């Protein structure tokens, strides 16, 4: 679960200061139902289609990481917006490239299948199409000419309904819909410096909706997706901390090799920060190595970034810069005492001091007219 990137929430706040935020158009049932939940939810407060993955060059074995996400949001119920982020990690070269764009849509995004999402940046068109694990994603970065992705996926494991029914039980602020395809076989091309590389590997897909009111600038967020090599099991874990009060909220899922789904309470796992990295761009200090333990499932793992600097800067207006870290990581450790390896993606948001975040919002209040 991506439980509200700080950059998105602050954009909603700025865009909506003249109107009251609402979840009037959010939809929630007793269970997430496919395929209908794949489609956009009309006027949804905040939802996303999120893919991350580890891929290898078929010829050389060179590794790459990919993040690709479309956000759809309507904070007041009367104006639709969309944002897209794309990132490519190149651990052998220790390079991280990313790009993004956001825009107000001319009309409400319709609830249609298959998913067909598009956003343009200058001459480039970024797209995500498909449904139920079979997706086609295309993007060519404007910020890094010569960097592009063209990938297709198909599920190699069934859907994982978080919370047991596709609605997260630990997010008390509102009823958040959430499911994943934790194993997608992926293939296609990644272009680096104008050179295409034929790649294959595995990706993780998150689908989430009803997320607007579960976020605040005072909440920090750490999220882990973990794919173990043997046994072929998956873990999704997250920790939320309300920093002014110290109140913690968390949860997760364990998906066995046989697709048995176990909901994890905050007391079922521990995440310990072992090292830190300070960004030379933002000055923010992020955890950069973790010990992850899930005693009931026999896991004692070390998760470590393959590139320390996988920080994204989202630039709104002349003085509004928002940062978060999302990166390609490797997993080592033990399962019931035996060595185990795997892949992971980790997201870390809102490491800025609360007072500084508040000041940024106040300074940019005058820029709201630019979003309208």
Buried (B, 14 or more C-beta within 10 A) or exposed (E): BBBBBBBBBBBBBBBBBEEEBBBEBBBBEEEBEBEEBBBBBBBBBBBBBBBBBBBBBEEEEBBBBBBBBBBBBBBBBEBBBBBBBBBBBBBEEEBBBBBBBBBEEEEBBEEEEBBBBEBEBEEBEBBBBBBBBBBBBBBBBBEBEEBBBBBBBBBBBEBBBBBEBBBBBBBEBBBBBBBBBBBBBBBBBBBBEEEEBEBEBBBBBBBBBBBBBBBBBBBBBBBBBBBBEEBBBBBBBBBBBEBEEEEEBBBBBBBEEEBEBBBBEBEBBBBEEEEEBEBEEBEBEBBBBBBBBBEEBBBBBBBBBBBBBBBBBBEBBEEBBBBBBBBBBBBEBEBEEEEBEBBBBBBBBBBBEEEEBEEBBEEBEEBBEEBE
